Amino acid sequence: MYYKKSNLVGLRTFSKNDFELYSIILDDEQTTKYMEMGDRPTSEKILDNTYKEANFDDNSVVFSVDCLENKKFIGTTGLYLINWVARRAQFRVLIGGEKNIQNKGYGTEITKLIVEYGFKRLNLELIYLGVNEKNIAAIKVYKKAGFIEEGKIRKFVYNNGIYYDSINMSITKEDFQNSKIYK
């Protein structure tokens, strides 16, 4: 059963049954090359903390993502660090594990589902994110979903001996309501 879905992906509750495939994604150097993840093998503690954040943290709404074509787990997404007074949240998405998962529209569909959910169901005013400047594919996805570049933090992301700038992006409720993307 999916809480939300598009033609390509379904969003559902993150469960312990996802641990094995989630570990594969977290331990895949290609998937995490632009992120501050993958600096150590995935442990039971990391999996348990993710499970707790997804299921017991009142300031996060986390979903597992399944490819609808084969019903296979391909990652996680959600809204984190939700500030219920200021009505803002941080968007995150992690997909991978399969060799040919990129450039199929999954990232765009996931991002649009979460943005719509954040504004329509949670009544957020702002959804924001940070992305490694070298992750050009992700930046394109976020722009397709209506996010706007706001600036950058220099040398913010560290991975494999290199510091990268982080691009800050956001979308407001007004941007969402006025966007042709969500009509």
C-alpha positions as CSV (number, residue, x, y, z in Angstrom):
1,M,0.0,0.0,0.0
2,Y,1.4,3.4,-1.0
3,Y,0.7,6.6,0.8
4,K,1.5,8.6,-2.4
5,K,2.4,7.5,-5.9
6,S,3.1,8.7,-9.4
7,N,3.3,6.8,-12.6
8,L,6.9,5.7,-11.7
9,V,7.2,5.5,-7.9
10,G,5.3,4.7,-4.8
11,L,6.0,6.2,-1.3
12,R,5.4,4.1,1.7
13,T,6.5,3.7,5.4
14,F,10.2,2.9,5.9
15,S,10.4,-0.6,7.5
16,K,13.0,-3.0,8.8
17,N,12.4,-5.1,5.7
18,D,14.1,-2.3,3.7
19,F,17.4,-2.6,5.7
20,E,19.2,-5.0,3.3
21,L,18.6,-2.9,0.1
22,Y,19.1,0.4,2.0
23,S,22.5,-0.9,3.2
24,I,23.5,-1.6,-0.4
25,I,22.5,1.9,-1.4
26,L,24.4,3.5,1.5
27,D,27.5,1.4,0.8
28,D,27.5,2.1,-3.0
29,E,30.4,4.6,-3.6
30,Q,28.8,5.7,-6.9
31,T,25.5,6.6,-5.2
32,T,27.1,8.5,-2.4
33,K,30.0,10.2,-4.2
34,Y,28.6,13.7,-3.9
35,M,27.2,13.2,-0.3
36,E,28.5,13.1,3.2
37,M,27.6,9.4,3.4
38,G,29.5,6.3,2.8
39,D,32.4,7.2,5.0
40,R,32.0,3.9,6.8
41,P,30.2,0.6,6.2
42,T,26.5,0.6,7.1
43,S,26.1,-0.7,10.6
44,E,23.1,-1.9,12.6
45,K,23.3,1.4,14.5
46,I,23.0,3.4,11.3
47,L,20.0,1.3,10.2
48,D,18.3,1.5,13.6
49,N,18.8,5.3,13.7
50,T,17.3,5.7,10.3
51,Y,14.4,3.5,11.3
52,K,13.8,5.5,14.4
53,E,14.0,8.8,12.5
54,A,11.5,7.5,9.9
55,N,9.0,6.1,12.4
56,F,9.4,8.0,15.7
57,D,10.7,11.5,15.1
58,D,7.9,14.0,15.2
59,N,10.0,16.5,13.2
60,S,10.6,14.2,10.1
61,V,8.3,12.5,7.6
62,V,10.3,9.8,5.9
63,F,9.2,7.4,3.1
64,S,10.6,4.4,1.4
65,V,10.6,4.7,-2.4
66,D,9.6,1.7,-4.6
67,C,9.8,1.5,-8.3
68,L,6.3,0.7,-9.4
69,E,7.4,-1.3,-12.5
70,N,8.9,-4.0,-10.3
71,K,7.8,-3.1,-6.8
72,K,11.5,-2.9,-5.7
73,F,12.8,-0.6,-3.0
74,I,15.1,2.0,-4.7
75,G,15.7,4.5,-1.8
76,T,14.3,6.9,0.7
77,T,13.0,10.5,0.7
78,G,11.3,12.9,3.0
79,L,11.0,16.1,4.9
80,Y,13.4,16.5,7.8
81,L,14.1,19.1,10.5
82,I,10.5,20.2,10.3
83,N,10.0,23.5,12.1
84,W,6.3,23.5,12.8
85,V,6.2,27.1,14.0
86,A,8.1,28.6,11.0
87,R,6.4,26.0,8.7
88,R,9.7,24.9,7.0
89,A,11.4,21.6,6.3
90,Q,14.5,20.2,4.7
91,F,14.0,17.9,1.6
92,R,16.2,14.9,1.2
93,V,16.2,12.0,-1.3
94,L,18.6,9.1,-1.8
95,I,18.0,6.6,-4.6
96,G,20.3,4.0,-6.0
97,G,21.3,0.4,-5.7
98,E,20.6,-0.5,-9.3
99,K,23.1,0.2,-12.1
100,N,20.5,1.7,-14.5
101,I,18.4,3.7,-12.1
102,Q,19.6,7.2,-13.2
103,N,18.0,9.3,-15.9
104,K,14.6,7.5,-15.7
105,G,12.6,10.3,-14.1
106,Y,12.5,8.8,-10.6
107,G,14.2,11.7,-8.9
108,T,11.9,14.3,-10.5
109,E,8.8,12.3,-9.6
110,I,9.9,11.8,-6.0
111,T,10.8,15.4,-5.6
112,K,7.5,16.6,-7.0
113,L,5.5,14.2,-4.8
114,I,7.3,15.4,-1.6
115,V,6.9,19.1,-2.5
116,E,3.2,18.7,-3.2
117,Y,2.8,16.7,0.1
118,G,4.7,19.3,2.1
119,F,2.6,22.2,0.9
120,K,-0.8,20.6,0.6
121,R,-0.8,18.2,3.5
122,L,1.6,19.7,6.0
123,N,0.9,23.3,5.2
124,L,4.6,24.2,5.0
125,E,5.7,27.7,3.8
126,L,9.2,26.7,2.7
127,I,11.0,23.6,1.6
128,Y,14.8,23.8,1.3
129,L,17.8,21.7,0.5
130,G,21.5,21.7,0.1
131,V,23.2,19.9,-2.8
132,N,26.8,19.3,-3.8
133,E,27.8,21.7,-6.6
134,K,29.1,18.8,-8.6
135,N,25.8,16.9,-8.5
136,I,24.6,18.4,-11.8
137,A,21.9,15.8,-12.3
138,A,20.3,16.4,-8.9
139,I,20.4,20.2,-9.4
140,K,18.5,19.7,-12.7
141,V,15.9,17.6,-11.0
142,Y,15.4,20.2,-8.3
143,K,15.0,23.0,-10.8
144,K,12.5,20.9,-12.8
145,A,10.5,20.6,-9.5
146,G,10.5,24.4,-9.0
147,F,13.4,24.8,-6.6
148,I,15.4,28.1,-7.0
149,E,19.1,28.5,-6.3
150,E,19.7,30.9,-3.4
151,G,23.4,30.8,-2.9
152,K,26.1,28.5,-1.8
153,I,28.2,27.6,1.2
154,R,31.9,27.2,0.3
155,K,33.7,23.9,1.1
156,F,30.7,22.6,3.0
157,V,30.6,19.0,1.8
158,Y,33.5,16.6,2.4
159,N,33.9,13.3,0.6
160,N,36.8,11.2,-0.4
161,G,39.4,13.8,0.4
162,I,37.7,16.7,-1.4
163,Y,35.7,19.7,-0.1
164,Y,32.8,20.8,-2.3
165,D,30.6,23.9,-2.2
166,S,27.0,23.3,-1.3
167,I,24.3,24.9,-3.4
168,N,21.3,26.1,-1.3
169,M,17.9,25.8,-3.0
170,S,14.3,26.3,-1.9
171,I,10.7,26.5,-3.0
172,T,8.1,28.5,-1.2
173,K,4.4,27.8,-1.0
174,E,3.8,30.8,-3.3
175,D,6.3,29.4,-5.8
176,F,4.4,26.1,-5.6
177,Q,1.0,27.7,-6.0
178,N,2.1,29.8,-9.0
179,S,4.0,27.0,-10.8
180,K,2.7,25.4,-13.9
181,I,4.6,22.2,-12.8
182,Y,2.0,21.4,-10.2
183,K,-1.2,22.3,-12.1
